[in-house]
């Protein structure tokens, strides 16, 4: 089962995206764990993640995260998808990256 | 998704991206890349404007008597907007400052 971790500034707005992604995953029959964390709390979530998705608010820390976790798949969430709370689009993107 | 909630997310996505770009501008300036830094701030302002327009929708609804329900999400959107505005001012100052120091 894949572990998908979302990170944003406070972990708050992303939580709603997580619920939309989980709903779509259930419909699709895709087994995964998805959870949202605040950037300051990311160290406890990233080590066990299969993929880390960053919200647009923390885009500036992409390079830092990739340097700290060189073997992790770390990607940005598209701003339009985030603004529309497009759980389907974000989950499909994560599945594509996970391969 | 309900109207107000959607507007909040549009605000958060746009101004959040802008805020991130302002911080990236400071990183660029720190490396001595001042043109890139200023372009980053300009691009951030363009994205911020989208969030500002979404915010105007909220204000318009409020004035027209269609008062939005005050939720944590709205407060968060307002908070992100103000934070981004502050970062714009600071990033502009930081870029100038790094330019003075490094050039």
N, CA and C atoms of all chains as a GROMACS GRO file, in nm:
protein
  606
    1UNK      N    1   0.084  -0.120   0.000
    1UNK     CA    2   0.000   0.000   0.000
    1UNK      C    3   0.088   0.125   0.000
    2UNK      N    4   0.057   0.215  -0.092
    2UNK     CA    5   0.139   0.335  -0.104
    2UNK      C    6   0.103   0.439   0.002
    3UNK      N    7   0.207   0.506   0.049
    3UNK     CA    8   0.189   0.611   0.150
    3UNK      C    9   0.215   0.747   0.086
    4UNK      N   10   0.109   0.826   0.075
    4UNK     CA   11   0.119   0.957   0.010
    4UNK      C   12   0.114   1.066   0.116
    5UNK      N   13   0.215   1.152   0.117
    5UNK     CA   14   0.222   1.259   0.218
    5UNK      C   15   0.210   1.395   0.149
    6UNK      N   16   0.119   1.477   0.198
    6UNK     CA   17   0.102   1.613   0.146
    6UNK      C   18   0.154   1.711   0.248
    7UNK      N   19   0.225   1.813   0.200
    7UNK     CA   20   0.281   1.911   0.292
    7UNK      C   21   0.243   2.053   0.248
    8UNK      N   22   0.192   2.131   0.342
    8UNK     CA   23   0.167   2.274   0.313
    8UNK      C   24   0.208   2.355   0.435
    9UNK      N   25   0.174   2.483   0.435
    9UNK     CA   26   0.223   2.570   0.541
    9UNK      C   27   0.172   2.527   0.679
   10UNK      N   28   0.041   2.505   0.691
   10UNK     CA   29  -0.014   2.471   0.822
   10UNK      C   30  -0.073   2.330   0.825
   11UNK      N   31  -0.081   2.266   0.709
   11UNK     CA   32  -0.141   2.133   0.703
   11UNK      C   33  -0.292   2.139   0.708
   12UNK      N   34  -0.345   2.262   0.701
   12UNK     CA   35  -0.489   2.278   0.719
   12UNK      C   36  -0.566   2.269   0.588
   13UNK      N   37  -0.534   2.360   0.495
   13UNK     CA   38  -0.606   2.356   0.368
   13UNK      C   39  -0.582   2.224   0.296
   14UNK      N   40  -0.462   2.168   0.314
   14UNK     CA   41  -0.428   2.043   0.247
   14UNK      C   42  -0.512   1.927   0.300
   15UNK      N   43  -0.556   1.937   0.427
   15UNK     CA   44  -0.638   1.830   0.485
   15UNK      C   45  -0.765   1.808   0.404
   16UNK      N   46  -0.821   1.918   0.353
   16UNK     CA   47  -0.943   1.905   0.274
   16UNK      C   48  -0.914   1.838   0.140
   17UNK      N   49  -0.798   1.868   0.085
   17UNK     CA   50  -0.757   1.803  -0.040
   17UNK      C   51  -0.739   1.653  -0.015
   18UNK      N   52  -0.684   1.619   0.101
   18UNK     CA   53  -0.664   1.478   0.137
   18UNK      C   54  -0.798   1.405   0.138
   19UNK      N   55  -0.900   1.468   0.198
   19UNK     CA   56  -1.029   1.400   0.205
   19UNK      C   57  -1.086   1.378   0.065
   20UNK      N   58  -1.064   1.472  -0.025
   20UNK     CA   59  -1.112   1.457  -0.163
   20UNK      C   60  -1.034   1.346  -0.235
   21UNK      N   61  -0.904   1.340  -0.208
   21UNK     CA   62  -0.820   1.236  -0.270
   21UNK      C   63  -0.860   1.097  -0.220
   22UNK      N   64  -0.887   1.087  -0.090
   22UNK     CA   65  -0.925   0.958  -0.031
   22UNK      C   66  -1.058   0.910  -0.089
   23UNK      N   67  -1.148   1.006  -0.109
   23UNK     CA   68  -1.280   0.972  -0.164
   23UNK      C   69  -1.262   0.915  -0.306
   24UNK      N   70  -1.179   0.980  -0.384
   24UNK     CA   71  -1.155   0.935  -0.522
   24UNK      C   72  -1.081   0.801  -0.523
   25UNK      N   73  -0.985   0.784  -0.430
   25UNK     CA   74  -0.909   0.658  -0.423
   25UNK      C   75  -1.005   0.542  -0.394
   26UNK      N   76  -1.102   0.567  -0.309
   26UNK     CA   77  -1.199   0.463  -0.272
   26UNK      C   78  -1.284   0.426  -0.394
   27UNK      N   79  -1.329   0.528  -0.465
   27UNK     CA   80  -1.410   0.504  -0.586
   27UNK      C   81  -1.332   0.425  -0.689
   28UNK      N   82  -1.204   0.458  -0.698
   28UNK     CA   83  -1.116   0.399  -0.799
   28UNK      C   84  -1.067   0.261  -0.755
   29UNK      N   85  -1.078   0.233  -0.625
   29UNK     CA   86  -1.029   0.106  -0.572
   29UNK      C   87  -0.877   0.105  -0.558
   30UNK      N   88  -0.819   0.224  -0.541
   30UNK     CA   89  -0.673   0.234  -0.526
   30UNK      C   90  -0.639   0.235  -0.377
   31UNK      N   91  -0.561   0.137  -0.334
   31UNK     CA   92  -0.529   0.128  -0.191
   31UNK      C   93  -0.410   0.217  -0.156
   32UNK      N   94  -0.433   0.311  -0.067
   32UNK     CA   95  -0.324   0.400  -0.027
   32UNK      C   96  -0.357   0.469   0.105
   33UNK      N   97  -0.252   0.519   0.166
   33UNK     CA   98  -0.271   0.605   0.283
   33UNK      C   99  -0.235   0.746   0.237
   34UNK      N  100  -0.318   0.842   0.276
   34UNK     CA  101  -0.288   0.981   0.239
   34UNK      C  102  -0.304   1.066   0.365
   35UNK      N  103  -0.206   1.151   0.394
   35UNK     CA  104  -0.219   1.238   0.510
   35UNK      C  105  -0.152   1.371   0.483
   36UNK      N  106  -0.199   1.476   0.552
   36UNK     CA  107  -0.144   1.610   0.536
   36UNK      C  108  -0.063   1.649   0.659
   37UNK      N  109   0.046   1.715   0.637
   37UNK     CA  110   0.131   1.763   0.747
   37UNK      C  111   0.172   1.908   0.722
   38UNK      N  112   0.200   1.978   0.830
   38UNK     CA  113   0.256   2.113   0.818
   38UNK      C  114   0.405   2.099   0.786
   39UNK      N  115   0.459   2.198   0.717
   39UNK     CA  116   0.600   2.192   0.679
   39UNK      C  117   0.691   2.171   0.801
   40UNK      N  118   0.658   2.237   0.912
   40UNK     CA  119   0.742   2.225   1.031
   40UNK      C  120   0.738   2.084   1.092
   41UNK      N  121   0.636   2.007   1.054
   41UNK     CA  122   0.616   1.875   1.112
   41UNK      C  123   0.652   1.765   1.012
   42UNK      N  124   0.715   1.805   0.901
   42UNK     CA  125   0.734   1.711   0.791
   42UNK      C  126   0.835   1.601   0.821
   43UNK      N  127   0.929   1.627   0.912
   43UNK     CA  128   1.037   1.530   0.938
   43UNK      C  129   0.983   1.396   0.989
   44UNK      N  130   0.868   1.399   1.054
   44UNK     CA  131   0.817   1.271   1.105
   44UNK      C  132   0.736   1.197   0.999
   45UNK      N  133   0.701   1.265   0.890
   45UNK     CA  134   0.617   1.201   0.789
   45UNK      C  135   0.696   1.153   0.667
   46UNK      N  136   0.797   1.229   0.628
   46UNK     CA  137   0.865   1.201   0.501
   46UNK      C  138   0.940   1.066   0.499
   47UNK      N  139   1.010   1.026   0.607
   47UNK     CA  140   1.086   0.902   0.598
   47UNK      C  141   1.006   0.779   0.555
   48UNK      N  142   0.878   0.773   0.590
   48UNK     CA  143   0.798   0.655   0.555
   48UNK      C  144   0.712   0.678   0.431
   49UNK      N  145   0.726   0.794   0.367
   49UNK     CA  146   0.642   0.826   0.252
   49UNK      C  147   0.695   0.762   0.124
   50UNK      N  148   0.602   0.721   0.035
   50UNK     CA  149   0.642   0.674  -0.098
   50UNK      C  150   0.651   0.793  -0.193
   51UNK      N  151   0.564   0.890  -0.166
   51UNK     CA  152   0.571   1.014  -0.245
   51UNK      C  153   0.532   1.132  -0.156
   52UNK      N  154   0.600   1.243  -0.175
   52UNK     CA  155   0.572   1.364  -0.098
   52UNK      C  156   0.524   1.471  -0.197
   53UNK      N  157   0.408   1.529  -0.169
   53UNK     CA  158   0.354   1.633  -0.256
   53UNK      C  159   0.350   1.765  -0.180
   54UNK      N  160   0.412   1.868  -0.238
   54UNK     CA  161   0.417   1.998  -0.171
   54UNK      C  162   0.310   2.093  -0.223
   55UNK      N  163   0.243   2.161  -0.132
   55UNK     CA  164   0.144   2.261  -0.169
   55UNK      C  165   0.213   2.385  -0.224
   56UNK      N  166   0.138   2.469  -0.298
   56UNK     CA  167   0.200   2.587  -0.359
   56UNK      C  168   0.262   2.684  -0.257
   57UNK      N  169   0.213   2.683  -0.132
   57UNK     CA  170   0.267   2.775  -0.031
   57UNK      C  171   0.410   2.740   0.008
   58UNK      N  172   0.449   2.613  -0.011
   58UNK     CA  173   0.583   2.572   0.032
   58UNK      C  174   0.671   2.530  -0.087
   59UNK      N  175   0.632   2.579  -0.204
   59UNK     CA  176   0.705   2.549  -0.327
   59UNK      C  177   0.854   2.585  -0.312
   60UNK      N  178   0.880   2.696  -0.240
   60UNK     CA  179   1.018   2.743  -0.225
   60UNK      C  180   1.108   2.642  -0.153
   61UNK      N  181   1.048   2.547  -0.081
   61UNK     CA  182   1.133   2.453  -0.008
   61UNK      C  183   1.156   2.321  -0.084
   62UNK      N  184   1.112   2.316  -0.210
   62UNK     CA  185   1.131   2.194  -0.291
   62UNK      C  186   1.279   2.152  -0.296
   63UNK      N  187   1.366   2.247  -0.328
   63UNK     CA  188   1.510   2.214  -0.340
   63UNK      C  189   1.565   2.163  -0.208
   64UNK      N  190   1.523   2.226  -0.099
   64UNK     CA  191   1.571   2.186   0.034
   64UNK      C  192   1.526   2.043   0.066
   65UNK      N  193   1.399   2.014   0.039
   65UNK     CA  194   1.347   1.879   0.066
   65UNK      C  195   1.418   1.775  -0.020
   66UNK      N  196   1.442   1.810  -0.147
   66UNK     CA  197   1.509   1.714  -0.237
   66UNK      C  198   1.654   1.689  -0.195
   67UNK      N  199   1.717   1.791  -0.137
   67UNK     CA  200   1.855   1.774  -0.089
   67UNK      C  201   1.856   1.690   0.038
   68UNK      N  202   1.758   1.715   0.126
   68UNK     CA  203   1.753   1.641   0.253
   68UNK      C  204   1.716   1.496   0.230
   69UNK      N  205   1.625   1.472   0.134
   69UNK     CA  206   1.578   1.334   0.107
   69UNK      C  207   1.603   1.300  -0.040
   70UNK      N  208   1.731   1.276  -0.076
   70UNK     CA  209   1.764   1.260  -0.218
   70UNK      C  210   1.699   1.139  -0.286
   71UNK      N  211   1.658   1.038  -0.208
   71UNK     CA  212   1.600   0.919  -0.272
   71UNK      C  213   1.448   0.923  -0.279
   72UNK      N  214   1.389   1.026  -0.219
   72UNK     CA  215   1.241   1.034  -0.214
   72UNK      C  216   1.185   1.098  -0.341
   73UNK      N  217   1.065   1.054  -0.376
   73UNK     CA  218   0.993   1.121  -0.485
   73UNK      C  219   0.922   1.243  -0.423
   74UNK      N  220   0.968   1.362  -0.458
   74UNK     CA  221   0.910   1.484  -0.402
   74UNK      C  222   0.864   1.573  -0.518
   75UNK      N  223   0.736   1.603  -0.522
   75UNK     CA  224   0.680   1.679  -0.634
   75UNK      C  225   0.594   1.794  -0.583
   76UNK      N  226   0.564   1.887  -0.676
   76UNK     CA  227   0.476   1.999  -0.642
   76UNK      C  228   0.333   1.968  -0.685
   77UNK      N  229   0.238   2.018  -0.608
   77UNK     CA  230   0.098   2.008  -0.648
   77UNK      C  231   0.069   2.127  -0.740
   78UNK      N  232   0.010   2.099  -0.854
   78UNK     CA  233  -0.024   2.205  -0.949
   78UNK      C  234  -0.115   2.309  -0.882
   79UNK      N  235  -0.083   2.438  -0.905
   79UNK     CA  236  -0.158   2.545  -0.838
   79UNK      C  237  -0.307   2.544  -0.875
   80UNK      N  238  -0.336   2.520  -1.003
   80UNK     CA  239  -0.476   2.517  -1.047
   80UNK      C  240  -0.551   2.403  -0.979
   81UNK      N  241  -0.486   2.286  -0.975
   81UNK     CA  242  -0.550   2.170  -0.910
   81UNK      C  243  -0.574   2.199  -0.763
   82UNK      N  244  -0.477   2.265  -0.701
   82UNK     CA  245  -0.489   2.298  -0.558
   82UNK      C  246  -0.605   2.396  -0.537
   83UNK      N  247  -0.610   2.499  -0.621
   83UNK     CA  248  -0.714   2.602  -0.608
   83UNK      C  249  -0.854   2.546  -0.630
   84UNK      N  250  -0.864   2.443  -0.715
   84UNK     CA  251  -0.995   2.382  -0.742
   84UNK      C  252  -1.021   2.264  -0.649
   85UNK      N  253  -0.925   2.235  -0.560
   85UNK     CA  254  -0.936   2.118  -0.471
   85UNK      C  255  -0.965   1.991  -0.553
   86UNK      N  256  -0.887   1.976  -0.660
   86UNK     CA  257  -0.907   1.866  -0.754
   86UNK      C  258  -0.837   1.739  -0.702
   87UNK      N  259  -0.906   1.669  -0.611
   87UNK     CA  260  -0.849   1.547  -0.552
   87UNK      C  261  -0.819   1.441  -0.654
   88UNK      N  262  -0.904   1.432  -0.754
   88UNK     CA  263  -0.886   1.332  -0.860
   88UNK      C  264  -0.757   1.360  -0.938
   89UNK      N  265  -0.742   1.486  -0.979
   89UNK     CA  266  -0.624   1.525  -1.057
   89UNK      C  267  -0.495   1.501  -0.981
   90UNK      N  268  -0.496   1.536  -0.852
   90UNK     CA  269  -0.374   1.522  -0.771
   90UNK      C  270  -0.342   1.375  -0.748
   91UNK      N  271  -0.446   1.294  -0.722
   91UNK     CA  272  -0.418   1.151  -0.699
   91UNK      C  273  -0.369   1.085  -0.828
   92UNK      N  274  -0.432   1.118  -0.941
   92UNK     CA  275  -0.387   1.062  -1.069
   92UNK      C  276  -0.241   1.098  -1.096
   93UNK      N  277  -0.205   1.222  -1.061
   93UNK     CA  278  -0.066   1.269  -1.079
   93UNK      C  279   0.027   1.186  -0.990
   94UNK      N  280  -0.013   1.165  -0.864
   94UNK     CA  281   0.070   1.089  -0.770
   94UNK      C  282   0.089   0.946  -0.820
   95UNK      N  283  -0.020   0.885  -0.870
   95UNK     CA  284  -0.013   0.747  -0.920
   95UNK      C  285   0.082   0.740  -1.040
   96UNK      N  286   0.076   0.842  -1.126
   96UNK     CA  287   0.163   0.847  -1.244
   96UNK      C  288   0.310   0.854  -1.202
   97UNK      N  289   0.339   0.939  -1.103
   97UNK     CA  290   0.477   0.954  -1.057
   97UNK      C  291   0.525   0.825  -0.989
   98UNK      N  292   0.436   0.761  -0.914
   98UNK     CA  293   0.473   0.637  -0.844
   98UNK      C  294   0.498   0.523  -0.944
   99UNK      N  295   0.437   0.535  -1.062
   99UNK     CA  296   0.461   0.438  -1.170
   99UNK      C  297   0.391   0.305  -1.152
  100UNK      N  298  -1.800   2.161  -0.475
  100UNK     CA  299  -1.761   2.236  -0.356
  100UNK      C  300  -1.845   2.365  -0.345
  101UNK      N  301  -1.875   2.401  -0.224
  101UNK     CA  302  -1.959   2.520  -0.200
  101UNK      C  303  -1.883   2.648  -0.237
  102UNK      N  304  -1.956   2.752  -0.279
  102UNK     CA  305  -1.897   2.874  -0.334
  102UNK      C  306  -1.787   2.938  -0.252
  103UNK      N  307  -1.819   2.970  -0.125
  103UNK     CA  308  -1.722   3.040  -0.040
  103UNK      C  309  -1.596   2.956  -0.020
  104UNK      N  310  -1.618   2.826  -0.003
  104UNK     CA  311  -1.504   2.735   0.019
  104UNK      C  312  -1.412   2.737  -0.103
  105UNK      N  313  -1.472   2.734  -0.220
  105UNK     CA  314  -1.394   2.734  -0.345
  105UNK      C  315  -1.314   2.864  -0.358
  106UNK      N  316  -1.380   2.976  -0.328
  106UNK     CA  317  -1.310   3.106  -0.335
  106UNK      C  318  -1.190   3.105  -0.239
  107UNK      N  319  -1.212   3.050  -0.119
  107UNK     CA  320  -1.102   3.044  -0.020
  107UNK      C  321  -0.984   2.967  -0.076
  108UNK      N  322  -1.013   2.855  -0.142
  108UNK     CA  323  -0.902   2.775  -0.195
  108UNK      C  324  -0.832   2.845  -0.310
  109UNK      N  325  -0.910   2.921  -0.388
  109UNK     CA  326  -0.845   2.996  -0.496
  109UNK      C  327  -0.752   3.102  -0.436
  110UNK      N  328  -0.798   3.166  -0.327
  110UNK     CA  329  -0.713   3.265  -0.260
  110UNK      C  330  -0.586   3.197  -0.206
  111UNK      N  331  -0.606   3.088  -0.133
  111UNK     CA  332  -0.492   3.021  -0.069
  111UNK      C  333  -0.391   2.974  -0.175
  112UNK      N  334  -0.442   2.914  -0.285
  112UNK     CA  335  -0.351   2.863  -0.388
  112UNK      C  336  -0.272   2.978  -0.453
  113UNK      N  337  -0.341   3.088  -0.486
  113UNK     CA  338  -0.273   3.198  -0.557
  113UNK      C  339  -0.176   3.273  -0.466
  114UNK      N  340  -0.226   3.320  -0.352
  114UNK     CA  341  -0.137   3.400  -0.268
  114UNK      C  342  -0.028   3.313  -0.205
  115UNK      N  343  -0.058   3.186  -0.186
  115UNK     CA  344   0.043   3.092  -0.133
  115UNK      C  345   0.157   3.077  -0.234
  116UNK      N  346   0.119   3.064  -0.363
  116UNK     CA  347   0.221   3.055  -0.468
  116UNK      C  348   0.303   3.183  -0.472
  117UNK      N  349   0.234   3.298  -0.463
  117UNK     CA  350   0.302   3.427  -0.467
  117UNK      C  351   0.402   3.437  -0.351
  118UNK      N  352   0.356   3.401  -0.233
  118UNK     CA  353   0.441   3.407  -0.113
  118UNK      C  354   0.566   3.322  -0.132
  119UNK      N  355   0.544   3.204  -0.189
  119UNK     CA  356   0.657   3.114  -0.216
  119UNK      C  357   0.755   3.177  -0.314
  120UNK      N  358   0.702   3.247  -0.416
  120UNK     CA  359   0.789   3.312  -0.515
  120UNK      C  360   0.869   3.426  -0.451
  121UNK      N  361   0.807   3.499  -0.360
  121UNK     CA  362   0.879   3.608  -0.292
  121UNK      C  363   0.998   3.551  -0.213
  122UNK      N  364   0.974   3.438  -0.148
  122UNK     CA  365   1.082   3.376  -0.070
  122UNK      C  366   1.192   3.327  -0.165
  123UNK      N  367   1.149   3.269  -0.280
  123UNK     CA  368   1.248   3.225  -0.379
  123UNK      C  369   1.330   3.344  -0.432
  124UNK      N  370   1.265   3.459  -0.442
  124UNK     CA  371   1.335   3.580  -0.488
  124UNK      C  372   1.449   3.614  -0.392
  125UNK      N  373   1.422   3.602  -0.262
  125UNK     CA  374   1.527   3.629  -0.162
  125UNK      C  375   1.642   3.529  -0.181
  126UNK      N  376   1.606   3.401  -0.205
  126UNK     CA  377   1.710   3.298  -0.227
  126UNK      C  378   1.796   3.333  -0.349
  127UNK      N  379   1.730   3.380  -0.457
  127UNK     CA  380   1.804   3.417  -0.579
  127UNK      C  381   1.900   3.533  -0.548
  128UNK      N  382   1.849   3.634  -0.478
  128UNK     CA  383   1.931   3.751  -0.447
  128UNK      C  384   2.051   3.711  -0.362
  129UNK      N  385   2.029   3.617  -0.273
  129UNK     CA  386   2.136   3.570  -0.184
  129UNK      C  387   2.251   3.511  -0.265
  130UNK      N  388   2.216   3.454  -0.383
  130UNK     CA  389   2.317   3.396  -0.472
  130UNK      C  390   2.368   3.499  -0.573
  131UNK      N  391   2.323   3.622  -0.559
  131UNK     CA  392   2.372   3.728  -0.649
  131UNK      C  393   2.296   3.738  -0.781
  132UNK      N  394   2.187   3.664  -0.795
  132UNK     CA  395   2.109   3.669  -0.921
  132UNK      C  396   1.994   3.769  -0.905
  133UNK      N  397   2.025   3.896  -0.926
  133UNK     CA  398   1.928   4.002  -0.895
  133UNK      C  399   1.818   4.016  -0.999
  134UNK      N  400   1.854   3.994  -1.128
  134UNK     CA  401   1.750   4.002  -1.233
  134UNK      C  402   1.646   3.894  -1.210
  135UNK      N  403   1.694   3.772  -1.184
  135UNK     CA  404   1.602   3.660  -1.158
  135UNK      C  405   1.516   3.691  -1.036
  136UNK      N  406   1.580   3.748  -0.934
  136UNK     CA  407   1.508   3.777  -0.810
  136UNK      C  408   1.394   3.874  -0.836
  137UNK      N  409   1.423   3.980  -0.915
  137UNK     CA  410   1.319   4.081  -0.940
  137UNK      C  411   1.209   4.025  -1.030
  138UNK      N  412   1.249   3.938  -1.126
  138UNK     CA  413   1.149   3.874  -1.212
  138UNK      C  414   1.058   3.785  -1.127
  139UNK      N  415   1.118   3.718  -1.030
  139UNK     CA  416   1.042   3.630  -0.941
  139UNK      C  417   0.938   3.710  -0.862
  140UNK      N  418   0.977   3.828  -0.816
  140UNK     CA  419   0.882   3.914  -0.742
  140UNK      C  420   0.770   3.961  -0.835
  141UNK      N  421   0.807   4.001  -0.957
  141UNK     CA  422   0.705   4.046  -1.054
  141UNK      C  423   0.606   3.934  -1.084
  142UNK      N  424   0.659   3.813  -1.108
  142UNK     CA  425   0.570   3.699  -1.137
  142UNK      C  426   0.483   3.667  -1.016
  143UNK      N  427   0.540   3.680  -0.899
  143UNK     CA  428   0.464   3.657  -0.776
  143UNK      C  429   0.347   3.755  -0.766
  144UNK      N  430   0.373   3.880  -0.804
  144UNK     CA  431   0.267   3.983  -0.797
  144UNK      C  432   0.153   3.951  -0.893
  145UNK      N  433   0.190   3.894  -1.011
  145UNK     CA  434   0.085   3.857  -1.109
  145UNK      C  435  -0.004   3.748  -1.050
  146UNK      N  436   0.057   3.648  -0.987
  146UNK     CA  437  -0.021   3.538  -0.928
  146UNK      C  438  -0.103   3.590  -0.810
  147UNK      N  439  -0.041   3.680  -0.734
  147UNK     CA  440  -0.109   3.737  -0.617
  147UNK      C  441  -0.239   3.806  -0.658
  148UNK      N  442  -0.233   3.872  -0.776
  148UNK     CA  443  -0.349   3.944  -0.826
  148UNK      C  444  -0.471   3.851  -0.845
  149UNK      N  445  -0.446   3.728  -0.889
  149UNK     CA  446  -0.556   3.631  -0.903
  149UNK      C  447  -0.623   3.609  -0.768
  150UNK      N  448  -0.539   3.596  -0.665
  150UNK     CA  449  -0.592   3.575  -0.530
  150UNK      C  450  -0.668   3.698  -0.481
  151UNK      N  451  -0.615   3.814  -0.518
  151UNK     CA  452  -0.679   3.940  -0.480
  151UNK      C  453  -0.819   3.949  -0.544
  152UNK      N  454  -0.829   3.908  -0.671
  152UNK     CA  455  -0.958   3.910  -0.739
  152UNK      C  456  -1.057   3.814  -0.674
  153UNK      N  457  -1.007   3.697  -0.637
  153UNK     CA  458  -1.094   3.600  -0.568
  153UNK      C  459  -1.140   3.659  -0.435
  154UNK      N  460  -1.049   3.730  -0.368
  154UNK     CA  461  -1.082   3.793  -0.240
  154UNK      C  462  -1.189   3.901  -0.258
  155UNK      N  463  -1.179   3.973  -0.372
  155UNK     CA  464  -1.280   4.077  -0.401
  155UNK      C  465  -1.420   4.016  -0.411
  156UNK      N  466  -1.426   3.893  -0.465
  156UNK     CA  467  -1.554   3.822  -0.474
  156UNK      C  468  -1.616   3.806  -0.336
  157UNK      N  469  -1.531   3.766  -0.241
  157UNK     CA  470  -1.578   3.749  -0.102
  157UNK      C  471  -1.632   3.881  -0.048
  158UNK      N  472  -1.556   3.988  -0.071
  158UNK     CA  473  -1.596   4.120  -0.021
  158UNK      C  474  -1.726   4.166  -0.087
  159UNK      N  475  -1.734   4.139  -0.219
  159UNK     CA  476  -1.852   4.179  -0.295
  159UNK      C  477  -1.976   4.108  -0.238
  160UNK      N  478  -1.963   3.978  -0.217
  160UNK     CA  479  -2.074   3.901  -0.160
  160UNK      C  480  -2.116   3.959  -0.026
  161UNK      N  481  -2.016   3.995   0.053
  161UNK     CA  482  -2.043   4.048   0.186
  161UNK      C  483  -2.122   4.178   0.178
  162UNK      N  484  -2.074   4.268   0.090
  162UNK     CA  485  -2.138   4.400   0.075
  162UNK      C  486  -2.281   4.384   0.021
  163UNK      N  487  -2.300   4.287  -0.069
  163UNK     CA  488  -2.432   4.267  -0.129
  163UNK      C  489  -2.529   4.196  -0.034
  164UNK      N  490  -2.485   4.174   0.089
  164UNK     CA  491  -2.575   4.115   0.188
  164UNK      C  492  -2.569   3.963   0.193
  165UNK      N  493  -2.490   3.905   0.099
  165UNK     CA  494  -2.476   3.760   0.095
  165UNK      C  495  -2.357   3.723   0.184
  166UNK      N  496  -2.373   3.744   0.314
  166UNK     CA  497  -2.260   3.733   0.407
  166UNK      C  498  -2.203   3.591   0.411
  167UNK      N  499  -2.072   3.579   0.389
  167UNK     CA  500  -2.014   3.445   0.397
  167UNK      C  501  -2.005   3.399   0.543
  168UNK      N  502  -2.023   3.271   0.562
  168UNK     CA  503  -2.011   3.216   0.698
  168UNK      C  504  -1.863   3.220   0.736
  169UNK      N  505  -1.834   3.276   0.854
  169UNK     CA  506  -1.694   3.286   0.895
  169UNK      C  507  -1.645   3.150   0.944
  170UNK      N  508  -1.554   3.093   0.868
  170UNK     CA  509  -1.498   2.962   0.903
  170UNK      C  510  -1.349   2.977   0.925
  171UNK      N  511  -1.288   2.872   0.978
  171UNK     CA  512  -1.143   2.874   0.994
  171UNK      C  513  -1.077   2.887   0.857
  172UNK      N  514  -1.142   2.828   0.757
  172UNK     CA  515  -1.086   2.834   0.621
  172UNK      C  516  -1.078   2.979   0.570
  173UNK      N  517  -1.182   3.056   0.595
  173UNK     CA  518  -1.181   3.198   0.553
  173UNK      C  519  -1.070   3.272   0.627
  174UNK      N  520  -1.061   3.248   0.757
  174UNK     CA  521  -0.958   3.316   0.838
  174UNK      C  522  -0.820   3.278   0.784
  175UNK      N  523  -0.804   3.151   0.750
  175UNK     CA  524  -0.676   3.103   0.697
  175UNK      C  525  -0.643   3.172   0.563
  176UNK      N  526  -0.745   3.186   0.479
  176UNK     CA  527  -0.725   3.251   0.348
  176UNK      C  528  -0.682   3.397   0.368
  177UNK      N  529  -0.750   3.466   0.460
  177UNK     CA  530  -0.715   3.605   0.490
  177UNK      C  531  -0.572   3.614   0.543
  178UNK      N  532  -0.540   3.521   0.629
  178UNK     CA  533  -0.408   3.516   0.692
  178UNK      C  534  -0.298   3.496   0.586
  179UNK      N  535  -0.324   3.403   0.494
  179UNK     CA  536  -0.227   3.376   0.386
  179UNK      C  537  -0.210   3.500   0.298
  180UNK      N  538  -0.321   3.569   0.273
  180UNK     CA  539  -0.318   3.689   0.190
  180UNK      C  540  -0.231   3.798   0.254
  181UNK      N  541  -0.253   3.820   0.381
  181UNK     CA  542  -0.176   3.923   0.451
  181UNK      C  543  -0.029   3.884   0.460
  182UNK      N  544  -0.005   3.757   0.484
  182UNK     CA  545   0.133   3.709   0.493
  182UNK      C  546   0.206   3.731   0.360
  183UNK      N  547   0.136   3.700   0.249
  183UNK     CA  548   0.196   3.718   0.117
  183UNK      C  549   0.227   3.866   0.092
  184UNK      N  550   0.134   3.953   0.132
  184UNK     CA  551   0.156   4.097   0.115
  184UNK      C  552   0.281   4.142   0.190
  185UNK      N  553   0.293   4.095   0.312
  185UNK     CA  554   0.410   4.129   0.393
  185UNK      C  555   0.539   4.078   0.330
  186UNK      N  556   0.532   3.956   0.277
  186UNK     CA  557   0.653   3.899   0.215
  186UNK      C  558   0.694   3.974   0.089
  187UNK      N  559   0.598   4.030   0.019
  187UNK     CA  560   0.630   4.108  -0.101
  187UNK      C  561   0.718   4.228  -0.060
  188UNK      N  562   0.674   4.300   0.043
  188UNK     CA  563   0.750   4.417   0.089
  188UNK      C  564   0.889   4.374   0.136
  189UNK      N  565   0.893   4.268   0.217
  189UNK     CA  566   1.022   4.224   0.271
  189UNK      C  567   1.115   4.174   0.162
  190UNK      N  568   1.060   4.096   0.065
  190UNK     CA  569   1.144   4.040  -0.042
  190UNK      C  570   1.204   4.153  -0.124
  191UNK      N  571   1.124   4.256  -0.153
  191UNK     CA  572   1.174   4.370  -0.230
  191UNK      C  573   1.291   4.436  -0.156
  192UNK      N  574   1.272   4.455  -0.026
  192UNK     CA  575   1.378   4.516   0.056
  192UNK      C  576   1.503   4.426   0.061
  193UNK      N  577   1.481   4.297   0.078
  193UNK     CA  578   1.595   4.203   0.088
  193UNK      C  579   1.675   4.199  -0.041
  194UNK      N  580   1.606   4.202  -0.155
  194UNK     CA  581   1.677   4.198  -0.284
  194UNK      C  582   1.765   4.323  -0.296
  195UNK      N  583   1.708   4.440  -0.261
  195UNK     CA  584   1.787   4.564  -0.265
  195UNK      C  585   1.908   4.556  -0.171
  196UNK      N  586   1.882   4.501  -0.054
  196UNK     CA  587   1.987   4.491   0.047
  196UNK      C  588   2.101   4.398   0.001
  197UNK      N  589   2.066   4.281  -0.051
  197UNK     CA  590   2.169   4.188  -0.101
  197UNK      C  591   2.246   4.252  -0.216
  198UNK      N  592   2.175   4.329  -0.297
  198UNK     CA  593   2.242   4.393  -0.410
  198UNK      C  594   2.348   4.492  -0.358
  199UNK      N  595   2.312   4.566  -0.255
  199UNK     CA  596   2.406   4.662  -0.196
  199UNK      C  597   2.527   4.591  -0.136
  200UNK      N  598   2.499   4.481  -0.070
  200UNK     CA  599   2.606   4.409  -0.001
  200UNK      C  600   2.698   4.337  -0.100
  201UNK      N  601   2.636   4.271  -0.200
  201UNK     CA  602   2.714   4.181  -0.286
  201UNK      C  603   2.774   4.247  -0.410
  202UNK      N  604   2.716   4.362  -0.450
  202UNK     CA  605   2.766   4.422  -0.575
  202UNK      C  606   2.887   4.512  -0.552
   0.00000   0.00000   0.00000
